[in-house]
């Protein structure tokens, strides 16, 4: 696992760390999230170039979910997802809230009415008349 975690570096850019820890697919998306206020460092809004240190607290709002993590290690480059999960520690409260929200979304999706399939010719004509 050498080469991924920087022992000699004491800080890394917050957007680079979010990308390497696999919270965002690209570094550009991570920078946009930080600039847009979706990521807070120790309770304060920061810029993408802000230096991140070990034991910093991050609050990340992504796709309707909220992550509260503590930085354990600083990553120099993006690595495997399994390794990236060891670079931070998520709070129990954050995990519980995300699981609860995921379950609520699943129940809502299951109870939403769905059409049985594609409309047949008669139904398409009816829809066309409604639209006109």
N, CA, C and O atoms as a GROMACS GRO file, in nm:
protein
  528
    1UNK      N    1   0.080  -0.118   0.000
    1UNK     CA    2   0.000   0.000   0.000
    1UNK      C    3   0.085   0.126   0.000
    1UNK      O    4   0.034   0.237   0.012
    2UNK      N    5   0.212   0.107  -0.014
    2UNK     CA    6   0.302   0.222  -0.015
    2UNK      C    7   0.275   0.308  -0.138
    2UNK      O    8   0.239   0.256  -0.244
    3UNK      N    9   0.293   0.437  -0.123
    3UNK     CA   10   0.273   0.527  -0.234
    3UNK      C   11   0.139   0.597  -0.231
    3UNK      O   12   0.125   0.705  -0.290
    4UNK      N   13   0.040   0.539  -0.164
    4UNK     CA   14  -0.091   0.601  -0.160
    4UNK      C   15  -0.102   0.701  -0.046
    4UNK      O   16  -0.156   0.810  -0.063
    5UNK      N   17  -0.051   0.664   0.069
    5UNK     CA   18  -0.061   0.748   0.187
    5UNK      C   19   0.072   0.819   0.208
    5UNK      O   20   0.178   0.758   0.202
    6UNK      N   21   0.063   0.950   0.231
    6UNK     CA   22   0.184   1.029   0.246
    6UNK      C   23   0.224   1.048   0.390
    6UNK      O   24   0.164   1.128   0.462
    7UNK      N   25   0.325   0.974   0.435
    7UNK     CA   26   0.371   0.990   0.572
    7UNK      C   27   0.451   1.120   0.586
    7UNK      O   28   0.446   1.186   0.690
    8UNK      N   29   0.526   1.156   0.481
    8UNK     CA   30   0.609   1.274   0.492
    8UNK      C   31   0.532   1.403   0.471
    8UNK      O   32   0.580   1.511   0.507
    9UNK      N   33   0.412   1.395   0.411
    9UNK     CA   34   0.332   1.515   0.392
    9UNK      C   35   0.243   1.536   0.514
    9UNK      O   36   0.184   1.441   0.566
   10UNK      N   37   0.235   1.659   0.559
   10UNK     CA   38   0.154   1.690   0.676
   10UNK      C   39   0.016   1.741   0.638
   10UNK      O   40  -0.073   1.748   0.723
   11UNK      N   41  -0.003   1.778   0.511
   11UNK     CA   42  -0.133   1.826   0.467
   11UNK      C   43  -0.150   1.798   0.319
   11UNK      O   44  -0.054   1.775   0.246
   12UNK      N   45  -0.277   1.800   0.275
   12UNK     CA   46  -0.311   1.778   0.135
   12UNK      C   47  -0.434   1.864   0.107
   12UNK      O   48  -0.512   1.892   0.198
   13UNK      N   49  -0.452   1.905  -0.017
   13UNK     CA   50  -0.568   1.986  -0.055
   13UNK      C   51  -0.696   1.908  -0.027
   13UNK      O   52  -0.701   1.786  -0.046
   14UNK      N   53  -0.799   1.978   0.020
   14UNK     CA   54  -0.924   1.911   0.056
   14UNK      C   55  -0.992   1.849  -0.066
   14UNK      O   56  -1.048   1.740  -0.056
   15UNK      N   57  -0.987   1.916  -0.182
   15UNK     CA   58  -1.051   1.859  -0.300
   15UNK      C   59  -0.978   1.734  -0.348
   15UNK      O   60  -1.041   1.639  -0.395
   16UNK      N   61  -0.846   1.734  -0.336
   16UNK     CA   62  -0.768   1.617  -0.376
   16UNK      C   63  -0.796   1.498  -0.282
   16UNK      O   64  -0.804   1.384  -0.327
   17UNK      N   65  -0.809   1.526  -0.153
   17UNK     CA   66  -0.836   1.418  -0.058
   17UNK      C   67  -0.976   1.360  -0.080
   17UNK      O   68  -0.993   1.238  -0.076
   18UNK      N   69  -1.076   1.446  -0.102
   18UNK     CA   70  -1.212   1.398  -0.126
   18UNK      C   71  -1.218   1.309  -0.250
   18UNK      O   72  -1.290   1.210  -0.252
   19UNK      N   73  -1.142   1.345  -0.352
   19UNK     CA   74  -1.135   1.264  -0.474
   19UNK      C   75  -1.064   1.132  -0.448
   19UNK      O   76  -1.110   1.026  -0.491
   20UNK      N   77  -0.952   1.138  -0.377
   20UNK     CA   78  -0.875   1.015  -0.354
   20UNK      C   79  -0.946   0.922  -0.255
   20UNK      O   80  -0.928   0.801  -0.262
   21UNK      N   81  -1.027   0.978  -0.163
   21UNK     CA   82  -1.103   0.896  -0.069
   21UNK      C   83  -1.233   0.847  -0.132
   21UNK      O   84  -1.314   0.781  -0.065
   22UNK      N   85  -1.254   0.879  -0.258
   22UNK     CA   86  -1.366   0.830  -0.339
   22UNK      C   87  -1.502   0.881  -0.296
   22UNK      O   88  -1.602   0.810  -0.310
   23UNK      N   89  -1.507   1.003  -0.244
   23UNK     CA   90  -1.636   1.066  -0.220
   23UNK      C   91  -1.690   1.125  -0.350
   23UNK      O   92  -1.811   1.134  -0.370
   24UNK      N   93  -1.599   1.165  -0.439
   24UNK     CA   94  -1.637   1.222  -0.569
   24UNK      C   95  -1.560   1.152  -0.679
   24UNK      O   96  -1.445   1.110  -0.661
   25UNK      N   97  -1.624   1.140  -0.795
   25UNK     CA   98  -1.566   1.066  -0.907
   25UNK      C   99  -1.448   1.140  -0.970
   25UNK      O  100  -1.352   1.076  -1.016
   26UNK      N  101  -1.454   1.273  -0.974
   26UNK     CA  102  -1.343   1.351  -1.030
   26UNK      C  103  -1.301   1.458  -0.931
   26UNK      O  104  -1.377   1.495  -0.841
   27UNK      N  105  -1.181   1.506  -0.948
   27UNK     CA  106  -1.132   1.611  -0.860
   27UNK      C  107  -1.207   1.741  -0.887
   27UNK      O  108  -1.228   1.821  -0.796
   28UNK      N  109  -1.247   1.760  -1.011
   28UNK     CA  110  -1.324   1.879  -1.047
   28UNK      C  111  -1.459   1.881  -0.975
   28UNK      O  112  -1.502   1.986  -0.928
   29UNK      N  113  -1.527   1.766  -0.966
   29UNK     CA  114  -1.653   1.758  -0.893
   29UNK      C  115  -1.631   1.785  -0.744
   29UNK      O  116  -1.714   1.849  -0.679
   30UNK      N  117  -1.521   1.736  -0.691
   30UNK     CA  118  -1.490   1.760  -0.550
   30UNK      C  119  -1.467   1.910  -0.526
   30UNK      O  120  -1.514   1.965  -0.426
   31UNK      N  121  -1.395   1.975  -0.617
   31UNK     CA  122  -1.369   2.118  -0.604
   31UNK      C  123  -1.499   2.198  -0.613
   31UNK      O  124  -1.518   2.294  -0.538
   32UNK      N  125  -1.590   2.159  -0.703
   32UNK     CA  126  -1.719   2.227  -0.715
   32UNK      C  127  -1.802   2.211  -0.588
   32UNK      O  128  -1.868   2.305  -0.544
   33UNK      N  129  -1.798   2.092  -0.529
   33UNK     CA  130  -1.873   2.067  -0.406
   33UNK      C  131  -1.819   2.153  -0.292
   33UNK      O  132  -1.897   2.210  -0.215
   34UNK      N  133  -1.688   2.163  -0.281
   34UNK     CA  134  -1.628   2.244  -0.175
   34UNK      C  135  -1.662   2.391  -0.197
   34UNK      O  136  -1.699   2.462  -0.103
   35UNK      N  137  -1.649   2.438  -0.321
   35UNK     CA  138  -1.680   2.577  -0.353
   35UNK      C  139  -1.828   2.608  -0.330
   35UNK      O  140  -1.862   2.719  -0.288
   36UNK      N  141  -1.914   2.512  -0.357
   36UNK     CA  142  -2.058   2.531  -0.342
   36UNK      C  143  -2.108   2.517  -0.200
   36UNK      O  144  -2.228   2.530  -0.176
   37UNK      N  145  -2.021   2.492  -0.105
   37UNK     CA  146  -2.061   2.482   0.035
   37UNK      C  147  -2.114   2.346   0.075
   37UNK      O  148  -2.173   2.332   0.183
   38UNK      N  149  -2.096   2.245  -0.009
   38UNK     CA  150  -2.145   2.111   0.023
   38UNK      C  151  -2.051   2.037   0.118
   38UNK      O  152  -2.087   1.934   0.173
   39UNK      N  153  -1.931   2.091   0.136
   39UNK     CA  154  -1.831   2.029   0.225
   39UNK      C  155  -1.786   2.134   0.325
   39UNK      O  156  -1.748   2.245   0.287
   40UNK      N  157  -1.790   2.098   0.452
   40UNK     CA  158  -1.743   2.189   0.557
   40UNK      C  159  -1.630   2.124   0.634
   40UNK      O  160  -1.634   2.005   0.664
   41UNK      N  161  -1.529   2.202   0.664
   41UNK     CA  162  -1.412   2.155   0.738
   41UNK      C  163  -1.418   2.213   0.879
   41UNK      O  164  -1.414   2.335   0.896
   42UNK      N  165  -1.427   2.127   0.978
   42UNK     CA  166  -1.436   2.169   1.118
   42UNK      C  167  -1.546   2.272   1.139
   42UNK      O  168  -1.530   2.367   1.216
   43UNK      N  169  -1.659   2.253   1.071
   43UNK     CA  170  -1.775   2.341   1.088
   43UNK      C  171  -1.772   2.470   1.009
   43UNK      O  172  -1.862   2.552   1.022
   44UNK      N  173  -1.670   2.490   0.926
   44UNK     CA  174  -1.658   2.614   0.850
   44UNK      C  175  -1.651   2.586   0.700
   44UNK      O  176  -1.598   2.484   0.657
   45UNK      N  177  -1.706   2.677   0.623
   45UNK     CA  178  -1.699   2.666   0.477
   45UNK      C  179  -1.558   2.702   0.432
   45UNK      O  180  -1.501   2.800   0.482
   46UNK      N  181  -1.502   2.626   0.339
   46UNK     CA  182  -1.364   2.649   0.295
   46UNK      C  183  -1.356   2.648   0.143
   46UNK      O  184  -1.453   2.618   0.074
   47UNK      N  185  -1.237   2.682   0.093
   47UNK     CA  186  -1.211   2.678  -0.050
   47UNK      C  187  -1.143   2.545  -0.085
   47UNK      O  188  -1.088   2.480   0.003
   48UNK      N  189  -1.146   2.505  -0.213
   48UNK     CA  190  -1.089   2.376  -0.253
   48UNK      C  191  -0.940   2.359  -0.225
   48UNK      O  192  -0.894   2.247  -0.207
   49UNK      N  193  -0.865   2.467  -0.220
   49UNK     CA  194  -0.720   2.457  -0.199
   49UNK      C  195  -0.683   2.450  -0.051
   49UNK      O  196  -0.564   2.442  -0.019
   50UNK      N  197  -0.779   2.452   0.037
   50UNK     CA  198  -0.753   2.451   0.180
   50UNK      C  199  -0.680   2.322   0.219
   50UNK      O  200  -0.716   2.213   0.174
   51UNK      N  201  -0.580   2.335   0.302
   51UNK     CA  202  -0.501   2.218   0.346
   51UNK      C  203  -0.579   2.138   0.449
   51UNK      O  204  -0.638   2.193   0.542
   52UNK      N  205  -0.579   2.009   0.431
   52UNK     CA  206  -0.647   1.915   0.520
   52UNK      C  207  -0.542   1.844   0.604
   52UNK      O  208  -0.436   1.807   0.552
   53UNK      N  209  -0.568   1.826   0.730
   53UNK     CA  210  -0.473   1.761   0.820
   53UNK      C  211  -0.540   1.641   0.887
   53UNK      O  212  -0.662   1.628   0.887
   54UNK      N  213  -0.460   1.555   0.943
   54UNK     CA  214  -0.511   1.439   1.016
   54UNK      C  215  -0.593   1.489   1.136
   54UNK      O  216  -0.557   1.589   1.198
   55UNK      N  217  -0.702   1.420   1.167
   55UNK     CA  218  -0.796   1.451   1.275
   55UNK      C  219  -0.890   1.567   1.243
   55UNK      O  220  -0.964   1.611   1.332
   56UNK      N  221  -0.890   1.619   1.120
   56UNK     CA  222  -0.988   1.720   1.081
   56UNK      C  223  -1.124   1.654   1.067
   56UNK      O  224  -1.134   1.538   1.028
   57UNK      N  225  -1.229   1.729   1.098
   57UNK     CA  226  -1.366   1.681   1.086
   57UNK      C  227  -1.428   1.737   0.958
   57UNK      O  228  -1.423   1.858   0.935
   58UNK      N  229  -1.486   1.651   0.876
   58UNK     CA  230  -1.551   1.694   0.753
   58UNK      C  231  -1.699   1.661   0.760
   58UNK      O  232  -1.739   1.556   0.811
   59UNK      N  233  -1.780   1.752   0.707
   59UNK     CA  234  -1.923   1.730   0.691
   59UNK      C  235  -1.952   1.740   0.542
   59UNK      O  236  -1.939   1.848   0.484
   60UNK      N  237  -1.990   1.630   0.481
   60UNK     CA  238  -2.006   1.623   0.336
   60UNK      C  239  -2.153   1.597   0.304
   60UNK      O  240  -2.211   1.499   0.351
   61UNK      N  241  -2.213   1.685   0.223
   61UNK     CA  242  -2.351   1.668   0.177
   61UNK      C  243  -2.346   1.627   0.030
   61UNK      O  244  -2.302   1.704  -0.056
   62UNK      N  245  -2.391   1.504   0.002
   62UNK     CA  246  -2.382   1.451  -0.134
   62UNK      C  247  -2.505   1.366  -0.165
   62UNK      O  248  -2.536   1.273  -0.091
   63UNK      N  249  -2.573   1.398  -0.274
   63UNK     CA  250  -2.688   1.321  -0.322
   63UNK      C  251  -2.796   1.303  -0.215
   63UNK      O  252  -2.858   1.197  -0.207
   64UNK      N  253  -2.820   1.406  -0.135
   64UNK     CA  254  -2.923   1.398  -0.032
   64UNK      C  255  -2.878   1.331   0.097
   64UNK      O  256  -2.954   1.328   0.194
   65UNK      N  257  -2.759   1.279   0.100
   65UNK     CA  258  -2.704   1.213   0.219
   65UNK      C  259  -2.601   1.303   0.285
   65UNK      O  260  -2.540   1.388   0.220
   66UNK      N  261  -2.583   1.283   0.415
   66UNK     CA  262  -2.484   1.361   0.489
   66UNK      C  263  -2.383   1.266   0.552
   66UNK      O  264  -2.420   1.171   0.621
   67UNK      N  265  -2.256   1.293   0.529
   67UNK     CA  266  -2.148   1.214   0.586
   67UNK      C  267  -2.073   1.301   0.686
   67UNK      O  268  -2.039   1.415   0.655
   68UNK      N  269  -2.049   1.250   0.805
   68UNK     CA  270  -1.966   1.317   0.905
   68UNK      C  271  -1.846   1.228   0.929
   68UNK      O  272  -1.857   1.121   0.990
   69UNK      N  273  -1.730   1.272   0.880
   69UNK     CA  274  -1.612   1.188   0.887
   69UNK      C  275  -1.496   1.261   0.955
   69UNK      O  276  -1.488   1.383   0.957
   70UNK      N  277  -1.407   1.180   1.010
   70UNK     CA  278  -1.283   1.230   1.069
   70UNK      C  279  -1.169   1.174   0.986
   70UNK      O  280  -1.164   1.053   0.960
   71UNK      N  281  -1.078   1.260   0.944
   71UNK     CA  282  -0.966   1.219   0.860
   71UNK      C  283  -0.865   1.142   0.946
   71UNK      O  284  -0.819   1.191   1.049
   72UNK      N  285  -0.831   1.020   0.900
   72UNK     CA  286  -0.734   0.938   0.971
   72UNK      C  287  -0.598   0.944   0.902
   72UNK      O  288  -0.494   0.956   0.967
   73UNK      N  289  -0.600   0.936   0.769
   73UNK     CA  290  -0.476   0.940   0.692
   73UNK      C  291  -0.493   1.032   0.572
   73UNK      O  292  -0.604   1.052   0.522
   74UNK      N  293  -0.382   1.089   0.527
   74UNK     CA  294  -0.383   1.176   0.411
   74UNK      C  295  -0.335   1.098   0.289
   74UNK      O  296  -0.228   1.037   0.291
   75UNK      N  297  -0.416   1.102   0.185
   75UNK     CA  298  -0.383   1.027   0.064
   75UNK      C  299  -0.310   1.116  -0.035
   75UNK      O  300  -0.349   1.231  -0.057
   76UNK      N  301  -0.203   1.062  -0.095
   76UNK     CA  302  -0.129   1.137  -0.197
   76UNK      C  303  -0.188   1.115  -0.334
   76UNK      O  304  -0.182   1.204  -0.420
   77UNK      N  305  -0.246   0.997  -0.357
   77UNK     CA  306  -0.309   0.969  -0.486
   77UNK      C  307  -0.425   0.874  -0.467
   77UNK      O  308  -0.439   0.812  -0.362
   78UNK      N  309  -0.509   0.863  -0.568
   78UNK     CA  310  -0.629   0.780  -0.561
   78UNK      C  311  -0.591   0.633  -0.568
   78UNK      O  312  -0.510   0.592  -0.651
   79UNK      N  313  -0.650   0.555  -0.479
   79UNK     CA  314  -0.620   0.413  -0.475
   79UNK      C  315  -0.747   0.331  -0.479
   79UNK      O  316  -0.854   0.383  -0.511
   80UNK      N  317  -0.737   0.204  -0.448
   80UNK     CA  318  -0.854   0.117  -0.447
   80UNK      C  319  -0.956   0.162  -0.342
   80UNK      O  320  -0.920   0.220  -0.240
   81UNK      N  321  -1.083   0.134  -0.368
   81UNK     CA  322  -1.191   0.176  -0.278
   81UNK      C  323  -1.175   0.115  -0.139
   81UNK      O  324  -1.200   0.181  -0.038
   82UNK      N  325  -1.134  -0.010  -0.134
   82UNK     CA  326  -1.117  -0.078  -0.004
   82UNK      C  327  -1.011  -0.005   0.080
   82UNK      O  328  -1.027   0.011   0.201
   83UNK      N  329  -0.904   0.039   0.016
   83UNK     CA  330  -0.800   0.114   0.087
   83UNK      C  331  -0.848   0.254   0.124
   83UNK      O  332  -0.816   0.304   0.231
   84UNK      N  333  -0.924   0.316   0.034
   84UNK     CA  334  -0.972   0.453   0.058
   84UNK      C  335  -1.061   0.460   0.182
   84UNK      O  336  -1.062   0.562   0.252
   85UNK      N  337  -1.136   0.354   0.210
   85UNK     CA  338  -1.223   0.353   0.329
   85UNK      C  339  -1.144   0.354   0.459
   85UNK      O  340  -1.200   0.386   0.564
   86UNK      N  341  -1.018   0.322   0.455
   86UNK     CA  342  -0.936   0.323   0.577
   86UNK      C  343  -0.878   0.461   0.606
   86UNK      O  344  -0.815   0.481   0.710
   87UNK      N  345  -0.898   0.556   0.516
   87UNK     CA  346  -0.841   0.690   0.533
   87UNK      C  347  -0.931   0.782   0.615
   87UNK      O  348  -0.890   0.894   0.648
   88UNK      N  349  -1.052   0.737   0.647
   88UNK     CA  350  -1.143   0.818   0.727
   88UNK      C  351  -1.227   0.728   0.816
   88UNK      O  352  -1.238   0.608   0.795
   89UNK      N  353  -1.285   0.792   0.917
   89UNK     CA  354  -1.372   0.721   1.010
   89UNK      C  355  -1.504   0.796   1.015
   89UNK      O  356  -1.507   0.915   1.049
   90UNK      N  357  -1.612   0.728   0.981
   90UNK     CA  358  -1.743   0.792   0.980
   90UNK      C  359  -1.810   0.774   1.116
   90UNK      O  360  -1.800   0.668   1.177
   91UNK      N  361  -1.878   0.878   1.163
   91UNK     CA  362  -1.943   0.871   1.293
   91UNK      C  363  -2.063   0.776   1.289
   91UNK      O  364  -2.125   0.757   1.184
   92UNK      N  365  -2.094   0.715   1.403
   92UNK     CA  366  -2.206   0.621   1.413
   92UNK      C  367  -2.339   0.690   1.382
   92UNK      O  368  -2.427   0.632   1.319
   93UNK      N  369  -2.352   0.814   1.428
   93UNK     CA  370  -2.474   0.891   1.404
   93UNK      C  371  -2.494   0.914   1.254
   93UNK      O  372  -2.606   0.904   1.205
   94UNK      N  373  -2.387   0.944   1.183
   94UNK     CA  374  -2.393   0.967   1.039
   94UNK      C  375  -2.436   0.840   0.966
   94UNK      O  376  -2.519   0.845   0.875
   95UNK      N  377  -2.379   0.728   1.004
   95UNK     CA  378  -2.413   0.599   0.941
   95UNK      C  379  -2.560   0.566   0.966
   95UNK      O  380  -2.632   0.524   0.874
   96UNK      N  381  -2.605   0.586   1.089
   96UNK     CA  382  -2.744   0.556   1.124
   96UNK      C  383  -2.841   0.644   1.045
   96UNK      O  384  -2.942   0.594   0.994
   97UNK      N  385  -2.812   0.774   1.034
   97UNK     CA  386  -2.900   0.864   0.960
   97UNK      C  387  -2.906   0.828   0.811
   97UNK      O  388  -3.013   0.830   0.751
   98UNK      N  389  -2.791   0.794   0.753
   98UNK     CA  390  -2.790   0.756   0.610
   98UNK      C  391  -2.868   0.628   0.586
   98UNK      O  392  -2.942   0.619   0.487
   99UNK      N  393  -2.855   0.530   0.673
   99UNK     CA  394  -2.929   0.405   0.657
   99UNK      C  395  -3.079   0.427   0.673
   99UNK      O  396  -3.159   0.367   0.601
  100UNK      N  397  -3.117   0.514   0.766
  100UNK     CA  398  -3.258   0.546   0.785
  100UNK      C  399  -3.315   0.616   0.662
  100UNK      O  400  -3.424   0.583   0.617
  101UNK      N  401  -3.242   0.712   0.607
  101UNK     CA  402  -3.286   0.783   0.487
  101UNK      C  403  -3.293   0.688   0.367
  101UNK      O  404  -3.385   0.697   0.286
  102UNK      N  405  -3.198   0.599   0.355
  102UNK     CA  406  -3.198   0.500   0.246
  102UNK      C  407  -3.321   0.410   0.256
  102UNK      O  408  -3.383   0.378   0.154
  103UNK      N  409  -3.356   0.369   0.378
  103UNK     CA  410  -3.474   0.285   0.398
  103UNK      C  411  -3.602   0.362   0.364
  103UNK      O  412  -3.693   0.306   0.302
  104UNK      N  413  -3.610   0.489   0.406
  104UNK     CA  414  -3.727   0.571   0.373
  104UNK      C  415  -3.743   0.586   0.222
  104UNK      O  416  -3.854   0.575   0.170
  105UNK      N  417  -3.633   0.609   0.152
  105UNK     CA  418  -3.637   0.623   0.006
  105UNK      C  419  -3.680   0.492  -0.059
  105UNK      O  420  -3.753   0.494  -0.158
  106UNK      N  421  -3.636   0.379  -0.005
  106UNK     CA  422  -3.673   0.249  -0.060
  106UNK      C  423  -3.823   0.225  -0.043
  106UNK      O  424  -3.889   0.175  -0.135
  107UNK      N  425  -3.877   0.260   0.073
  107UNK     CA  426  -4.020   0.242   0.098
  107UNK      C  427  -4.102   0.333   0.008
  107UNK      O  428  -4.204   0.291  -0.047
  108UNK      N  429  -4.058   0.458  -0.009
  108UNK     CA  430  -4.129   0.550  -0.097
  108UNK      C  431  -4.129   0.501  -0.241
  108UNK      O  432  -4.230   0.511  -0.310
  109UNK      N  433  -4.017   0.450  -0.287
  109UNK     CA  434  -4.007   0.401  -0.424
  109UNK      C  435  -4.095   0.277  -0.443
  109UNK      O  436  -4.154   0.258  -0.550
  110UNK      N  437  -4.103   0.194  -0.342
  110UNK     CA  438  -4.184   0.072  -0.353
  110UNK      C  439  -4.333   0.103  -0.355
  110UNK      O  440  -4.411   0.032  -0.418
  111UNK      N  441  -4.373   0.210  -0.286
  111UNK     CA  442  -4.515   0.243  -0.278
  111UNK      C  443  -4.562   0.334  -0.392
  111UNK      O  444  -4.682   0.359  -0.405
  112UNK      N  445  -4.471   0.382  -0.474
  112UNK     CA  446  -4.508   0.469  -0.586
  112UNK      C  447  -4.578   0.387  -0.695
  112UNK      O  448  -4.533   0.278  -0.728
  113UNK      N  449  -4.687   0.441  -0.750
  113UNK     CA  450  -4.756   0.365  -0.855
  113UNK      C  451  -4.672   0.356  -0.982
  113UNK      O  452  -4.608   0.453  -1.022
  114UNK      N  453  -4.675   0.240  -1.044
  114UNK     CA  454  -4.601   0.218  -1.169
  114UNK      C  455  -4.695   0.160  -1.273
  114UNK      O  456  -4.780   0.076  -1.242
  115UNK      N  457  -4.680   0.206  -1.395
  115UNK     CA  458  -4.762   0.145  -1.500
  115UNK      C  459  -4.717   0.001  -1.523
  115UNK      O  460  -4.600  -0.032  -1.504
  116UNK      N  461  -4.810  -0.085  -1.566
  116UNK     CA  462  -4.775  -0.226  -1.583
  116UNK      C  463  -4.678  -0.251  -1.698
  116UNK      O  464  -4.612  -0.355  -1.702
  117UNK      N  465  -4.669  -0.160  -1.792
  117UNK     CA  466  -4.579  -0.178  -1.906
  117UNK      C  467  -4.597  -0.063  -2.004
  117UNK      O  468  -4.653   0.041  -1.970
  118UNK      N  469  -4.550  -0.084  -2.124
  118UNK     CA  470  -4.565   0.020  -2.225
  118UNK      C  471  -4.711   0.031  -2.267
  118UNK      O  472  -4.784  -0.068  -2.271
  119UNK      N  473  -4.754   0.154  -2.300
  119UNK     CA  474  -4.893   0.169  -2.343
  119UNK      C  475  -4.916   0.102  -2.478
  119UNK      O  476  -4.829   0.104  -2.565
  120UNK      N  477  -5.035   0.044  -2.495
  120UNK     CA  478  -5.069  -0.016  -2.624
  120UNK      C  479  -5.118   0.094  -2.719
  120UNK      O  480  -5.116   0.212  -2.684
  121UNK      N  481  -5.162   0.055  -2.838
  121UNK     CA  482  -5.200   0.152  -2.940
  121UNK      C  483  -5.317   0.240  -2.893
  121UNK      O  484  -5.317   0.360  -2.916
  122UNK      N  485  -5.414   0.180  -2.829
  122UNK     CA  486  -5.530   0.254  -2.783
  122UNK      C  487  -5.490   0.356  -2.676
  122UNK      O  488  -5.535   0.470  -2.678
  123UNK      N  489  -5.406   0.314  -2.583
  123UNK     CA  490  -5.360   0.404  -2.476
  123UNK      C  491  -5.275   0.517  -2.532
  123UNK      O  492  -5.284   0.630  -2.485
  124UNK      N  493  -5.193   0.488  -2.633
  124UNK     CA  494  -5.111   0.593  -2.696
  124UNK      C  495  -5.200   0.698  -2.762
  124UNK      O  496  -5.173   0.818  -2.751
  125UNK      N  497  -5.305   0.654  -2.831
  125UNK     CA  498  -5.398   0.748  -2.895
  125UNK      C  499  -5.466   0.834  -2.788
  125UNK      O  500  -5.483   0.955  -2.806
  126UNK      N  501  -5.504   0.771  -2.679
  126UNK     CA  502  -5.568   0.846  -2.571
  126UNK      C  503  -5.472   0.950  -2.513
  126UNK      O  504  -5.512   1.064  -2.488
  127UNK      N  505  -5.349   0.913  -2.492
  127UNK     CA  506  -5.248   1.007  -2.440
  127UNK      C  507  -5.224   1.122  -2.537
  127UNK      O  508  -5.209   1.237  -2.496
  128UNK      N  509  -5.221   1.089  -2.666
  128UNK     CA  510  -5.201   1.193  -2.768
  128UNK      C  511  -5.316   1.294  -2.766
  128UNK      O  512  -5.293   1.414  -2.779
  129UNK      N  513  -5.441   1.244  -2.749
  129UNK     CA  514  -5.557   1.333  -2.744
  129UNK      C  515  -5.553   1.423  -2.619
  129UNK      O  516  -5.592   1.539  -2.624
  130UNK      N  517  -5.505   1.368  -2.508
  130UNK     CA  518  -5.495   1.446  -2.386
  130UNK      C  519  -5.392   1.560  -2.400
  130UNK      O  520  -5.413   1.670  -2.349
  131UNK      N  521  -5.283   1.532  -2.469
  131UNK     CA  522  -5.178   1.630  -2.486
  131UNK      C  523  -5.215   1.742  -2.580
  131UNK      O  524  -5.164   1.854  -2.569
  132UNK      N  525  -5.305   1.714  -2.675
  132UNK     CA  526  -5.342   1.816  -2.775
  132UNK      C  527  -5.444   1.912  -2.726
  132UNK      O  528  -5.484   2.002  -2.800
   0.00000   0.00000   0.00000
